């Protein structure tokens, strides 16, 4: 069905990463390009983006800042508090 295809498109964009999520977010606001049922599904990319792996996030922090997370921060949650298309909050 159309709804199922729309869900699969949203899931595929989320799996492809931040750039694809941004494309989906933009399409969600373009009724001149996308049908309403697809727009409804793509709008979920604006406020319901799944977080990426916390171990990967910690490795990026350590690589970019050159120290272990425990040396950099007094406290840091193990799981993100929020996730967005290009970042997540710990």
MDAnalysis code that builds the backbone (N, CA, C; Angstrom):
import MDAnalysis as mda
import numpy as np

u = mda.Universe.empty(270, n_residues=90, atom_resindex=np.repeat(np.arange(90), 3), trajectory=True)
u.add_TopologyAttr("name", ["N", "CA", "C"] * 90)
u.add_TopologyAttr("resid", np.arange(1, 91))
u.add_TopologyAttr("resname", ["UNK", "UNK", "UNK", "UNK", "UNK", "UNK", "UNK", "UNK", "UNK", "UNK", "UNK", "UNK", "UNK", "UNK", "UNK", "UNK", "UNK", "UNK", "UNK", "UNK", "UNK", "UNK", "UNK", "UNK", "UNK", "UNK", "UNK", "UNK", "UNK", "UNK", "UNK", "UNK", "UNK", "UNK", "UNK", "UNK", "UNK", "UNK", "UNK", "UNK", "UNK", "UNK", "UNK", "UNK", "UNK", "UNK", "UNK", "UNK", "UNK", "UNK", "UNK", "UNK", "UNK", "UNK", "UNK", "UNK", "UNK", "UNK", "UNK", "UNK", "UNK", "UNK", "UNK", "UNK", "UNK", "UNK", "UNK", "UNK", "UNK", "UNK", "UNK", "UNK", "UNK", "UNK", "UNK", "UNK", "UNK", "UNK", "UNK", "UNK", "UNK", "UNK", "UNK", "UNK", "UNK", "UNK", "UNK", "UNK", "UNK", "UNK"])
u.atoms.positions = np.array([
    [0.835, -1.188, 0.000],
    [0.000, 0.000, 0.000],
    [0.882, 1.254, 0.000],
    [0.247, 2.375, -0.242],
    [0.978, 3.642, -0.265],
    [1.552, 3.950, 1.107],
    [0.769, 3.726, 2.163],
    [1.236, 4.008, 3.529],
    [2.478, 3.188, 3.858],
    [2.487, 1.927, 3.449],
    [3.637, 1.056, 3.717],
    [4.876, 1.546, 2.951],
    [4.688, 1.965, 1.718],
    [5.822, 2.494, 0.939],
    [6.353, 3.783, 1.564],
    [5.465, 4.608, 2.051],
    [5.880, 5.848, 2.711],
    [6.687, 5.538, 3.971],
    [6.246, 4.543, 4.747],
    [6.990, 4.149, 5.958],
    [8.363, 3.608, 5.584],
    [8.424, 2.808, 4.517],
    [9.715, 2.256, 4.090],
    [10.657, 3.360, 3.618],
    [10.114, 4.371, 2.932],
    [10.941, 5.498, 2.503],
    [11.499, 6.235, 3.715],
    [10.647, 6.513, 4.711],
    [11.115, 7.196, 5.923],
    [12.203, 6.392, 6.625],
    [11.990, 5.094, 6.756],
    [12.975, 4.232, 7.417],
    [14.286, 4.202, 6.639],
    [14.203, 4.158, 5.326],
    [15.413, 4.137, 4.501],
    [16.189, 5.444, 4.646],
    [15.495, 6.557, 4.633],
    [16.169, 7.846, 4.797],
    [16.834, 7.940, 6.163],
    [16.152, 7.480, 7.200],
    [16.731, 7.500, 8.551],
    [17.970, 6.622, 8.614],
    [17.932, 5.468, 7.954],
    [19.075, 4.545, 7.974],
    [20.263, 5.085, 7.180],
    [19.998, 5.897, 6.185],
    [21.081, 6.433, 5.348],
    [21.873, 7.543, 6.025],
    [21.328, 8.134, 7.073],
    [22.098, 9.104, 7.836],
    [21.612, 10.534, 7.715],
    [22.377, 11.455, 8.297],
    [21.945, 12.849, 8.441],
    [21.586, 13.564, 7.142],
    [22.347, 13.357, 6.095],
    [22.049, 14.056, 4.842],
    [20.722, 13.587, 4.273],
    [20.484, 12.284, 4.278],
    [19.230, 11.745, 3.767],
    [18.056, 12.178, 4.646],
    [18.261, 12.254, 5.958],
    [17.207, 12.727, 6.859],
    [16.855, 14.168, 6.511],
    [17.848, 14.994, 6.245],
    [17.599, 16.385, 5.862],
    [16.788, 16.460, 4.576],
    [17.090, 15.607, 3.620],
    [16.313, 15.561, 2.375],
    [14.856, 15.226, 2.700],
    [14.644, 14.206, 3.527],
    [13.289, 13.834, 3.919],
    [12.566, 14.954, 4.645],
    [13.279, 15.660, 5.525],
    [12.674, 16.774, 6.254],
    [12.223, 17.864, 5.284],
    [13.045, 18.133, 4.308],
    [12.685, 19.159, 3.322],
    [11.512, 18.713, 2.463],
    [11.496, 17.455, 2.051],
    [10.385, 16.951, 1.251],
    [9.071, 16.974, 2.027],
    [9.150, 16.806, 3.346],
    [7.947, 16.827, 4.184],
    [7.245, 18.174, 4.141],
    [7.950, 19.192, 3.704],
    [7.394, 20.546, 3.642],
    [7.147, 21.014, 2.215],
    [7.092, 20.072, 1.286],
    [6.928, 20.445, -0.123],
    [5.706, 19.765, -0.752],
    [4.510, 20.288, -0.479],
    [3.311, 19.675, -1.053],
    [3.274, 19.753, -2.576],
    [4.094, 20.615, -3.150],
    [4.166, 20.695, -4.611],
    [4.971, 19.543, -5.208],
    [5.726, 18.810, -4.358],
    [6.553, 17.704, -4.836],
    [6.129, 16.341, -4.306],
    [5.503, 16.311, -3.116],
    [5.246, 15.048, -2.425],
    [3.767, 14.956, -2.050],
    [3.193, 13.776, -2.233],
    [1.794, 13.546, -1.856],
    [1.617, 13.694, -0.345],
    [0.403, 13.977, 0.065],
    [0.099, 14.218, 1.483],
    [0.428, 13.013, 2.355],
    [0.157, 11.791, 1.894],
    [0.434, 10.626, 2.736],
    [1.934, 10.415, 2.933],
    [2.742, 10.738, 1.944],
    [4.192, 10.674, 2.108],
    [4.668, 11.810, 3.017],
    [4.080, 12.988, 2.841],
    [4.461, 14.117, 3.701],
    [4.202, 13.794, 5.165],
    [3.062, 13.185, 5.460],
    [2.740, 12.824, 6.848],
    [3.810, 11.916, 7.440],
    [4.246, 10.951, 6.676],
    [5.263, 10.012, 7.167],
    [6.620, 10.696, 7.290],
    [6.993, 11.503, 6.309],
    [8.292, 12.173, 6.342],
    [8.372, 13.223, 7.448],
    [7.237, 13.749, 7.867],
    [7.247, 14.726, 8.962],
    [7.778, 14.110, 10.252],
    [7.714, 12.801, 10.378],
    [8.266, 12.139, 11.565],
    [9.779, 12.322, 11.645],
    [10.415, 12.576, 10.511],
    [11.860, 12.818, 10.522],
    [12.198, 14.171, 11.149],
    [11.204, 15.002, 11.353],
    [11.451, 16.312, 11.946],
    [11.494, 16.259, 13.462],
    [10.829, 15.281, 14.061],
    [10.834, 15.246, 15.528],
    [10.955, 13.846, 16.118],
    [11.201, 12.850, 15.289],
    [11.336, 11.483, 15.804],
    [12.482, 10.748, 15.122],
    [13.649, 11.347, 15.121],
    [14.817, 10.719, 14.501],
    [15.447, 9.762, 15.516],
    [15.679, 8.518, 15.122],
    [16.294, 7.586, 16.068],
    [17.762, 7.946, 16.321],
    [18.258, 7.782, 17.547],
    [19.662, 8.089, 17.833],
    [20.594, 7.060, 17.196],
    [21.828, 7.480, 16.929],
    [22.810, 6.503, 16.466],
    [23.544, 5.936, 17.672],
    [24.353, 4.936, 17.466],
    [25.000, 4.168, 18.526],
    [25.821, 5.058, 19.457],
    [25.596, 4.928, 20.756],
    [26.314, 5.732, 21.751],
    [27.808, 5.438, 21.758],
    [28.190, 4.193, 21.538],
    [29.621, 3.852, 21.493],
    [30.307, 4.606, 20.354],
    [29.619, 4.728, 19.239],
    [30.169, 5.481, 18.111],
    [30.297, 6.961, 18.461],
    [29.284, 7.497, 19.140],
    [29.322, 8.900, 19.551],
    [30.485, 9.159, 20.504],
    [30.681, 8.276, 21.474],
    [31.778, 8.439, 22.431],
    [33.134, 8.349, 21.720],
    [33.257, 7.456, 20.758],
    [34.503, 7.332, 19.993],
    [34.775, 8.611, 19.205],
    [33.738, 9.211, 18.643],
    [33.912, 10.468, 17.898],
    [34.362, 11.577, 18.841],
    [33.725, 11.671, 20.010],
    [34.112, 12.697, 20.989],
    [35.577, 12.523, 21.375],
    [35.963, 11.305, 21.705],
    [37.349, 11.045, 22.127],
    [38.337, 11.319, 21.002],
    [37.996, 10.918, 19.793],
    [38.891, 11.155, 18.654],
    [39.055, 12.648, 18.396],
    [37.949, 13.367, 18.362],
    [37.998, 14.785, 18.027],
    [38.613, 15.653, 19.121],
    [38.414, 15.259, 20.385],
    [38.928, 16.069, 21.491],
    [40.242, 15.540, 22.064],
    [40.640, 14.339, 21.647],
    [41.948, 13.812, 22.021],
    [42.080, 13.292, 23.438],
    [40.983, 13.049, 24.126],
    [41.014, 12.526, 25.490],
    [39.853, 11.558, 25.689],
    [39.976, 10.747, 26.731],
    [38.882, 9.854, 27.089],
    [37.702, 10.672, 27.610],
    [36.499, 10.215, 27.353],
    [35.292, 10.920, 27.780],
    [35.318, 11.169, 29.284],
    [35.773, 10.200, 30.078],
    [35.837, 10.353, 31.528],
    [36.771, 11.458, 31.981],
    [37.785, 11.761, 31.178],
    [38.703, 12.860, 31.508],
    [38.140, 14.215, 31.090],
    [37.242, 14.204, 30.138],
    [36.701, 15.453, 29.605],
    [35.496, 15.967, 30.381],
    [34.668, 15.037, 30.855],
    [33.410, 15.414, 31.484],
    [33.282, 14.783, 32.861],
    [32.768, 15.543, 33.794],
    [32.516, 15.017, 35.133],
    [31.416, 13.960, 35.095],
    [30.392, 14.226, 34.282],
    [29.290, 13.266, 34.115],
    [28.772, 13.362, 32.688],
    [28.456, 12.215, 32.127],
    [27.900, 12.153, 30.775],
    [26.999, 10.926, 30.712],
    [25.743, 11.122, 30.339],
    [24.812, 9.995, 30.293],
    [25.259, 8.969, 29.264],
    [24.960, 7.715, 29.527],
    [25.346, 6.643, 28.614],
    [24.488, 6.637, 27.355],
    [23.269, 7.123, 27.461],
    [22.349, 7.163, 26.325],
    [21.963, 8.613, 26.044],
    [21.683, 8.948, 24.786],
    [21.323, 10.332, 24.468],
    [19.981, 10.726, 25.074],
    [19.900, 11.980, 25.458],
    [18.673, 12.537, 25.990],
    [17.738, 12.882, 24.824],
    [18.338, 13.304, 23.708],
    [17.569, 13.675, 22.513],
    [18.431, 13.429, 21.286],
    [17.774, 13.208, 20.166],
    [18.476, 12.996, 18.896],
    [17.815, 13.855, 17.821],
    [18.644, 14.346, 16.924],
    [18.157, 15.129, 15.786],
    [18.890, 14.653, 14.539],
    [18.621, 15.293, 13.429],
    [19.186, 14.809, 12.171],
    [20.700, 14.947, 12.102],
    [21.268, 15.948, 12.764],
    [22.716, 16.137, 12.654],
    [23.455, 16.073, 14.005],
    [22.751, 15.794, 15.070],
    [23.403, 15.738, 16.379],
    [22.515, 15.005, 17.365],
    [23.112, 14.659, 18.498],
    [22.318, 14.152, 19.612],
    [22.907, 14.700, 20.898],
    [22.060, 14.795, 21.912],
    [22.419, 15.426, 23.180],
    [22.608, 14.351, 24.250],
    [23.733, 14.464, 24.987],
    [24.015, 13.550, 26.083],
    [23.994, 14.300, 27.397],
])
